[in-house]
Amino acid sequence: MTRTLLAAALLALAGIASAQAPGLPRQVEFYFDADASSRRPVLELKDRSQPGIDRLTRAIERNAEHTLEAAQLGHYAMQTGRTDLGRNLYRRALGAMDINSGLWRPVKWNYGWDLYRAGDAEGALQQWSELGNRGVNSSWLPQTLALALWKLGRKDDAIRWYAAAVRTEPTQWSTTAQYAQLLPQWKDDERATLAEVQAAWAANPPKWP
């Protein structure tokens, strides 16, 4: 991506305000919803060549309705270390996207992961919590919130959310033995962090409710 295009994209996106961080979702007893829509792989770029990136950038600048394209480029930018540009592109995409759109969930879910992997666990928690606050009682939600909360030092909350994963699927989450199979897209350090939560849960499992 040329410097001119990068500068143009940043100027076009200037002034987008961050949404106020939502609170944690109200916890329910079980999380059985597979929620395949949130984890759809819609943000991977098919053409990562420089001409392809430049064409996508120009299309986004010309038309604000290119929300998927903006999110795709934001995802790519964050994967390649251009975090500020990635945030701005994600915000543009989400700001122009109806929450009833079929893209809203996967964009929020992916944005959360990109933020977490950029070192912003608070921002990741905001994205995932907003999904939960919209009634998404997904099977991925308890352990993912537990990961972010533990990273933020909110250990009691993390254990409480991990307990929800165990209530839902005790044979899967009571131990760490199946983490590689259950969390194939997580990185080793992310599974290791969740293992710390599991150990704290096992030492003193909270009761429900």
N, C-alpha and C positions, 0 to 999 in steps of 0.2 A: 504494500500500500504506500503510495507516494506521500511525502510530507504535505503537499498541497491538499490532497484528498483527506488526510487525517485532520488537518487544520479545519477544513470545511465542515467535516463531520462534527468536530467538537464545537465549532461556532453554531452550527445548526441546532445542536442539542443543548446549548447553554441555557441556563435558567430553569431547567426542569427541577422541580422541588422533590425532595425525598418524602415519601409517605411516612406518616407517624407510625412508629413501630407498634404492632398490635400486641396484646397480652397473649399468654399461652392459651391454647384452646381448652375448653372445658373437657375434662377427661371423661371418657365413657368406659364401660367395663371391658369390652372386647373390640378388636380391630381386625375384622375378617375380610374387609373389602380389598380385593386384589388391586383395584385402581390402576388398571393397565394404561389408562389415558394419561396419567401424570408422567409415567415413565416411557412414553413413546419416544423413540430416537428421532426427533424431528429437527434437531439443531446441528447435526453434523453437516459440514459443507461438502458437497460432492466435488467441487472444483476449488482446490486450495492454491492454485497457481496465482502468480501476481496479477496477470490480466483478469482472471476470474474474480479475484478480490476487488480489483478496481471497478469492474463492471457492476458488482453488487453494491459497492459504495455509492456509485453514481445513481443507481436505481433507487436507493434509499433516500438520497438527497432530493431527488425529483418528486418522490411520491411518499407522503407520510403513511399511506395505507399499506406499505410494504412491511408489515409488522413481523412476519415470520423471517423475512430476510434480515431485518434489523437485529432480531434475536439471534439468528444464526451467526451474524458477524460479531455480535457481542460475545457469544460463546467462544468463537474462534479467538477474538482479541484477548479474552481472559486466559484462555489456554496457552497463549503465546506471550503472556506476561504484560500485556497492555491493559492493566486493570481499570484505570480511569476511563479509557475509551470504552471498554467492555461494559462498565456500569452505566455509562451514558446511553449506549445503544440498547441495553436491556430496559432501562427506564423509558426510553422513547417507545420501544415496542409495547411495554405493558401499559404505558400511559394512553396509547392509541387503541388498546385492545379491550373489547367488551369482555367482562368476566364470564359471560356465558359462551364465549368462543371456545371451540374445541382446542385451541392453542394455549389458552390461559394457564391451565394446569401444568402442562409440560414445560412451559417457559418459566413459571414460578419455581417448579421443582429443580430444573436445571440451573436457574440463577442461584438458588440456594447452595447447590453444590459448588458452583464456580466461586461464589463468595467464600464458602468455607475453605476451599482449597487455596484461596488467595489470602488466607489468614484472618478473615472477617467472620468469625463464628456468630457474632451478634447479628450481622446482616443476614447470614444464613438462617438463623433462628427466626428472624422476622418473616422471611419468605415462606418457610415451612409452616410457621404458626398461622399465617394468613390462610394457607390452604386448609389447615385444620379448623380455623374459625369460620370457614365457608361450608362446613359440614362434611369435609372429606375425612371419613373415618377409615383411613387406609392402613393396610397391613404394614406399610413401610414407616408410618408416622411415629409410633412409640420409640423405636430404637434410634431413629434419625434425630428426633428431638433430644433424646437422652445423650446422644453423641455431642450435639452442640452445647447443651446445658452443662455437661461435664467439662467441656473445654473452657467454658466461661466461669468455672468454679462454682456453679450452682448445683452442688452435688446432691442435696436432698431432692430437688426437682428432677434431676437426672435419674436417680434411683426410682422415684415414683413413676416416671414414664417407662423406665425399663421394666418395672413390675407389670405394666399394662401389656407389654410384649409377652411376658411369661404367662400372664393370665390367659391370653389369647391362644398361644401355642406353647404350652409348658414343655413338651418334648423337644422343641426346637431351641428355646431360649434359656432354659434353666442352666445350661452349661455353654461353654464356648466351642464345643466339639464340632458343631456344624457351621461355624461362621464362614468358612471358605465357600461352602455350598449355598448358604443363605444370602451371603453378601458378596457375590462374585465381582461386582463393579466397585466395591470399596477398596481402598488402598490398604496396604499392610498396617500402616500406622493408625489408620482409622479403625480397623478391626482391633488393634491393640488397645486403643483408647476405650472402645466399647467393652473390651474384656475387663478393664478396670471398673467400669460401671457394674458389670455382671458380678464381679467379686464383692463389691460393696453391697449390691442387692443380696447376694447369697449370705453375707454376714449378718444381715438384719432385714429380712423381707418385710416391706410395709404391708399393712392390711388394706383391703378394699371394703368400703370406700374410704 
